Amino acid sequence: MDIRKRIILGLLTVSVFIFLVTVLVFVFALYSHGESIPPMLDIFLTYHMEFMVLMGLFGLFSGIVVYSIMNATLEKQKKVVKTNLGIIMKFLSSDEREIVQLLISKDGMTTQSEIARLPGMSRLKAHRITKKLEGRGIIYVEKYGKINMIRIVEDLKGIQ
């Protein structure tokens, strides 16, 4: 099932759930004020316990449907990001790849001094490579006093 149909199914399910909850609340509000209930809605009052159980189950079903739709969308997005990252990695030098891998393993952020501590990396080399990656739009640098925080761009974040 394509994503549009799933979204429509999810919205329809949630809308029906909200409508039924509203009808149940309306019927109980009329009953508690002693007003007459339309004959079509009398069944909700007669079998109110059964409808409450069904509403709980329908709410659970609605939650599962919406969760599965959102989860499928997120999984698809993660696949696209992984593919994009794989393509980007092919165009990077080994030192640049090493820095990007470090950023991914550290949840998308680290300090420049931590990059400089990598094997075969000096402070100058770390600075030059981060400037090059920043120029390419793969990372961005935030300065906090004397500390340079290196963060991976949002488009490549969330890959573990």
TORROLUM-383726 format. One record per residue (C-alpha): y, z, x; residue in three letters. Coordinates in nm, 3 decimals, padded with zeros to 5 digits. Layout:
<recs>
+---------+---------+---------+---------+
|       y |       z |       x | residuo |
+---------+---------+---------+---------+
|       Y |       Z |       X |     ALA |
...
+---------+---------+---------+---------+
</recs>
This chain:
<recs>
+---------+---------+---------+---------+
|       y |       z |       x | residuo |
+---------+---------+---------+---------+
|  00.000 |  00.000 |  00.000 |     MET |
|  00.336 | -00.095 |  00.149 |     ASP |
|  00.610 |  00.161 |  00.206 |     ILE |
|  00.828 |  00.058 | -00.091 |     ARG |
|  00.543 |  00.108 | -00.336 |     LYS |
|  00.464 |  00.446 | -00.182 |     ARG |
|  00.825 |  00.558 | -00.210 |     ILE |
|  00.841 |  00.445 | -00.574 |     ILE |
|  00.515 |  00.630 | -00.646 |     LEU |
|  00.651 |  00.945 | -00.481 |     GLY |
|  00.981 |  00.928 | -00.671 |     LEU |
|  00.800 |  00.861 | -00.998 |     LEU |
|  00.563 |  01.155 | -00.943 |     THR |
|  00.846 |  01.395 | -00.861 |     VAL |
|  01.054 |  01.266 | -01.155 |     SER |
|  00.768 |  01.318 | -01.402 |     VAL |
|  00.713 |  01.668 | -01.263 |     PHE |
|  01.081 |  01.759 | -01.302 |     ILE |
|  01.086 |  01.613 | -01.656 |     PHE |
|  00.781 |  01.813 | -01.764 |     LEU |
|  00.920 |  02.136 | -01.618 |     VAL |
|  01.248 |  02.071 | -01.803 |     THR |
|  01.062 |  02.015 | -02.132 |     VAL |
|  00.862 |  02.337 | -02.087 |     LEU |
|  01.176 |  02.538 | -02.012 |     VAL |
|  01.353 |  02.380 | -02.312 |     PHE |
|  01.065 |  02.469 | -02.548 |     VAL |
|  01.048 |  02.829 | -02.426 |     PHE |
|  01.428 |  02.865 | -02.449 |     ALA |
|  01.425 |  02.745 | -02.810 |     LEU |
|  01.134 |  02.976 | -02.894 |     TYR |
|  01.292 |  03.282 | -02.732 |     SER |
|  01.616 |  03.230 | -02.932 |     HIS |
|  01.418 |  03.201 | -03.255 |     GLY |
|  01.518 |  02.841 | -03.319 |     GLU |
|  01.283 |  02.581 | -03.462 |     SER |
|  01.087 |  02.366 | -03.219 |     ILE |
|  01.046 |  01.993 | -03.287 |     PRO |
|  00.692 |  01.917 | -03.407 |     PRO |
|  00.634 |  01.681 | -03.115 |     MET |
|  00.698 |  01.966 | -02.866 |     LEU |
|  00.502 |  02.230 | -03.059 |     ASP |
|  00.192 |  02.151 | -02.853 |     ILE |
|  00.367 |  02.288 | -02.542 |     PHE |
|  00.409 |  02.625 | -02.713 |     LEU |
|  00.059 |  02.632 | -02.861 |     THR |
| -00.112 |  02.565 | -02.527 |     TYR |
|  00.153 |  02.712 | -02.296 |     HIS |
| -00.093 |  02.876 | -02.051 |     MET |
| -00.288 |  02.554 | -02.008 |     GLU |
|  00.034 |  02.359 | -01.952 |     PHE |
|  00.152 |  02.613 | -01.694 |     MET |
| -00.172 |  02.570 | -01.498 |     VAL |
| -00.146 |  02.192 | -01.527 |     LEU |
|  00.217 |  02.204 | -01.413 |     MET |
|  00.117 |  02.407 | -01.108 |     GLY |
| -00.155 |  02.156 | -01.022 |     LEU |
|  00.080 |  01.864 | -01.088 |     PHE |
|  00.343 |  02.025 | -00.863 |     GLY |
|  00.082 |  02.060 | -00.590 |     LEU |
| -00.021 |  01.697 | -00.638 |     PHE |
|  00.345 |  01.586 | -00.623 |     SER |
|  00.391 |  01.775 | -00.298 |     GLY |
|  00.081 |  01.616 | -00.145 |     ILE |
|  00.191 |  01.266 | -00.248 |     VAL |
|  00.542 |  01.310 | -00.105 |     VAL |
|  00.402 |  01.467 |  00.214 |     TYR |
|  00.157 |  01.181 |  00.268 |     SER |
|  00.434 |  00.925 |  00.218 |     ILE |
|  00.665 |  01.100 |  00.464 |     MET |
|  00.384 |  01.158 |  00.715 |     ASN |
|  00.281 |  00.791 |  00.708 |     ALA |
|  00.642 |  00.688 |  00.767 |     THR |
|  00.678 |  00.927 |  01.060 |     LEU |
|  00.351 |  00.815 |  01.217 |     GLU |
|  00.459 |  00.452 |  01.192 |     LYS |
|  00.793 |  00.538 |  01.352 |     GLN |
|  00.618 |  00.724 |  01.637 |     LYS |
|  00.401 |  00.418 |  01.705 |     LYS |
|  00.709 |  00.198 |  01.727 |     VAL |
|  00.879 |  00.444 |  01.964 |     VAL |
|  00.568 |  00.461 |  02.185 |     LYS |
|  00.552 |  00.083 |  02.198 |     THR |
|  00.921 |  00.061 |  02.284 |     ASN |
|  00.881 |  00.325 |  02.554 |     LEU |
|  00.586 |  00.136 |  02.702 |     GLY |
|  00.795 | -00.180 |  02.721 |     ILE |
|  01.088 |  00.006 |  02.876 |     ILE |
|  00.862 |  00.172 |  03.134 |     MET |
|  00.746 | -00.169 |  03.259 |     LYS |
|  01.102 | -00.255 |  03.360 |     PHE |
|  01.169 |  00.071 |  03.547 |     LEU |
|  01.106 |  00.149 |  03.912 |     SER |
|  00.848 |  00.414 |  03.999 |     SER |
|  01.118 |  00.679 |  04.057 |     ASP |
|  01.287 |  00.598 |  03.727 |     GLU |
|  00.950 |  00.610 |  03.549 |     ARG |
|  00.882 |  00.949 |  03.704 |     GLU |
|  01.213 |  01.085 |  03.573 |     ILE |
|  01.153 |  00.948 |  03.222 |     VAL |
|  00.801 |  01.100 |  03.221 |     GLN |
|  00.948 |  01.435 |  03.329 |     LEU |
|  01.200 |  01.418 |  03.045 |     LEU |
|  00.929 |  01.338 |  02.792 |     ILE |
|  00.714 |  01.628 |  02.914 |     SER |
|  01.016 |  01.864 |  02.890 |     LYS |
|  01.098 |  01.775 |  02.526 |     ASP |
|  01.365 |  01.526 |  02.621 |     GLY |
|  01.591 |  01.738 |  02.841 |     MET |
|  01.605 |  01.881 |  03.191 |     THR |
|  01.858 |  01.951 |  03.464 |     THR |
|  01.948 |  01.717 |  03.746 |     GLN |
|  01.850 |  01.986 |  03.997 |     SER |
|  01.501 |  01.995 |  03.846 |     GLU |
|  01.477 |  01.618 |  03.891 |     ILE |
|  01.585 |  01.659 |  04.255 |     ALA |
|  01.288 |  01.895 |  04.308 |     ARG |
|  01.038 |  01.620 |  04.228 |     LEU |
|  00.830 |  01.508 |  04.529 |     PRO |
|  01.011 |  01.247 |  04.737 |     GLY |
|  01.339 |  01.300 |  04.551 |     MET |
|  01.664 |  01.421 |  04.707 |     SER |
|  01.979 |  01.537 |  04.528 |     ARG |
|  02.155 |  01.211 |  04.611 |     LEU |
|  01.862 |  00.998 |  04.497 |     LYS |
|  01.833 |  01.199 |  04.173 |     ALA |
|  02.206 |  01.150 |  04.111 |     HIS |
|  02.190 |  00.775 |  04.173 |     ARG |
|  01.884 |  00.722 |  03.955 |     ILE |
|  02.026 |  00.927 |  03.667 |     THR |
|  02.350 |  00.726 |  03.685 |     LYS |
|  02.148 |  00.404 |  03.675 |     LYS |
|  01.940 |  00.524 |  03.377 |     LEU |
|  02.255 |  00.640 |  03.201 |     GLU |
|  02.411 |  00.298 |  03.254 |     GLY |
|  02.105 |  00.136 |  03.096 |     ARG |
|  02.132 |  00.364 |  02.793 |     GLY |
|  01.797 |  00.539 |  02.846 |     ILE |
|  01.944 |  00.885 |  02.915 |     ILE |
|  02.278 |  01.058 |  02.886 |     TYR |
|  02.428 |  01.329 |  03.104 |     VAL |
|  02.605 |  01.638 |  02.969 |     GLU |
|  02.803 |  01.849 |  03.212 |     LYS |
|  02.799 |  02.228 |  03.178 |     TYR |
|  03.020 |  02.347 |  03.461 |     GLY |
|  02.832 |  02.258 |  03.778 |     LYS |
|  02.506 |  02.187 |  03.594 |     ILE |
|  02.422 |  01.836 |  03.477 |     ASN |
|  02.192 |  01.840 |  03.174 |     MET |
|  01.992 |  01.518 |  03.148 |     ILE |
|  01.878 |  01.421 |  02.798 |     ARG |
|  01.675 |  01.125 |  02.681 |     ILE |
|  01.834 |  00.917 |  02.403 |     VAL |
|  01.735 |  01.000 |  02.045 |     GLU |
|  01.555 |  00.667 |  01.999 |     ASP |
|  01.297 |  00.765 |  02.262 |     LEU |
|  01.274 |  01.133 |  02.170 |     LYS |
|  00.976 |  01.290 |  01.998 |     GLY |
|  00.694 |  01.133 |  02.200 |     ILE |
|  00.431 |  01.371 |  02.333 |     GLN |
+---------+---------+---------+---------+
</recs>
